[in-house]
Structures are given as structure tokens and as C-alpha cells.
Amino acid sequence: MKIVRSILAVVLGGIVNFAAITSVHVISGKFYPLPNELKAVNPTKMSAAETEMFIAFIKTMPTEAHLLVFLAWVSGAFLGGAVAALSRIIHQGT
């Protein structure tokens, strides 16, 4: 039964990780939206011209936008790990 609780703690941490990263990315998208030319592009099927446009957009983004991406991943890792650890500690005695 302990292994099931451990697995559930990790899964719960992963869900919180995903939610935190997605939330910060959605918020950053409001402040730094994609150009209209790139909004309808499928990232897995980009042409060479679209790839160049995307690279140019990334290069012109302000430092704050890059820091928001970093914040998204750091917050996701921290919150996901914390939730997994805390949920495991809470149920350790049972």
C-alpha cells in the first residue's frame, strides 16, 4: 500500500507541476503575445520561413518575457516537488 501512496504523491506532484507551468505561460502570453503571423502556425509542421519568423520573434522578446518562462519552470518544479513531498509526509504514518 505504501508504494501506491508514493506513486499517487508523484502523480499529484506532476499534475501540480503541469498546472503551475501552464498558468504562468498563459499569463505571460497575455503580456507578450505571439505575432498574428505565428498564431495559426502548427509548431510541429513549421516551414523554414515560419521557423525563421519564430526565431526572430524570440530574439526580439524582452528579457522579462524570458524570465517569465524561467519562472514558469522553476515554480512548476518547486510546487510539484513540494506537493509530492508533503503528500508523502502527510500519509507516511498511515
C-alpha positions as CSV (number, residue, x, y, z in Angstrom):
1,M,0.0,0.0,0.0
2,K,2.9,2.3,0.7
3,I,4.1,2.1,-2.9
4,V,0.7,3.1,-4.2
5,R,0.7,6.2,-1.9
6,S,4.2,7.0,-3.2
7,I,3.1,6.7,-6.8
8,L,0.0,8.8,-6.1
9,A,2.2,11.5,-4.5
10,V,4.4,11.7,-7.6
11,V,1.4,11.8,-9.9
12,L,-0.2,14.6,-7.8
13,G,3.1,16.5,-7.9
14,G,3.2,16.1,-11.7
15,I,-0.3,17.5,-12.0
16,V,0.6,20.5,-9.8
17,N,3.8,20.9,-11.8
18,F,1.8,21.0,-15.1
19,A,-0.8,23.4,-13.7
20,A,1.8,25.8,-12.4
21,I,3.8,25.9,-15.6
22,T,0.7,26.3,-17.8
23,S,-0.7,29.1,-15.6
24,V,2.5,31.1,-15.8
25,H,2.7,30.5,-19.6
26,V,-0.9,31.7,-20.1
27,I,-0.2,34.8,-18.0
28,S,3.0,35.6,-19.9
29,G,1.1,35.1,-23.2
30,K,-1.2,37.9,-22.2
31,F,1.8,40.3,-21.7
32,Y,3.9,39.1,-24.6
33,P,1.5,37.6,-27.3
34,L,2.7,35.9,-30.5
35,P,2.6,38.0,-33.6
36,N,-0.5,37.4,-35.7
37,E,1.5,35.6,-38.4
38,L,2.6,32.9,-35.9
39,K,-0.7,32.4,-34.1
40,A,-2.2,29.9,-36.6
41,V,1.1,28.0,-37.2
42,N,1.3,24.4,-36.1
43,P,4.6,24.2,-34.2
44,T,5.2,20.6,-35.4
45,K,4.8,21.5,-39.1
46,M,6.5,24.8,-39.4
47,S,8.1,25.8,-42.7
48,A,11.6,27.2,-42.9
49,A,10.1,30.7,-43.3
50,E,7.9,30.3,-40.3
51,T,10.8,28.9,-38.3
52,E,12.9,32.0,-39.2
53,M,10.0,34.3,-38.1
54,F,9.7,32.4,-34.8
55,I,13.4,32.7,-34.2
56,A,13.3,36.4,-35.0
57,F,10.4,36.9,-32.6
58,I,12.3,35.0,-29.8
59,K,15.4,37.2,-30.3
60,T,13.3,40.4,-30.1
61,M,11.5,39.4,-26.9
62,P,12.4,41.5,-23.9
63,T,14.3,39.9,-21.0
64,E,11.2,40.0,-18.8
65,A,9.5,37.6,-21.2
66,H,12.4,35.1,-21.0
67,L,12.4,35.5,-17.2
68,L,8.7,34.5,-17.1
69,V,9.5,31.3,-19.0
70,F,12.2,30.6,-16.4
71,L,9.8,31.5,-13.6
72,A,7.2,29.1,-15.0
73,W,9.6,26.1,-15.0
74,V,11.1,27.0,-11.6
75,S,7.7,27.4,-10.0
76,G,6.4,24.2,-11.5
77,A,9.4,22.2,-10.3
78,F,9.2,23.7,-6.8
79,L,5.5,23.4,-6.4
80,G,5.3,19.9,-7.9
81,G,8.1,18.6,-5.8
82,A,6.7,20.3,-2.7
83,V,3.2,18.8,-3.2
84,A,4.7,15.3,-3.8
85,A,6.9,15.5,-0.8
86,L,4.2,16.9,1.5
87,S,1.6,14.5,0.4
88,R,4.0,11.6,1.1
89,I,4.9,13.0,4.5
90,I,1.3,13.5,5.5
91,H,0.4,9.9,4.7
92,Q,3.7,8.4,6.0
93,G,2.2,7.3,9.3
94,T,-0.8,5.6,7.8
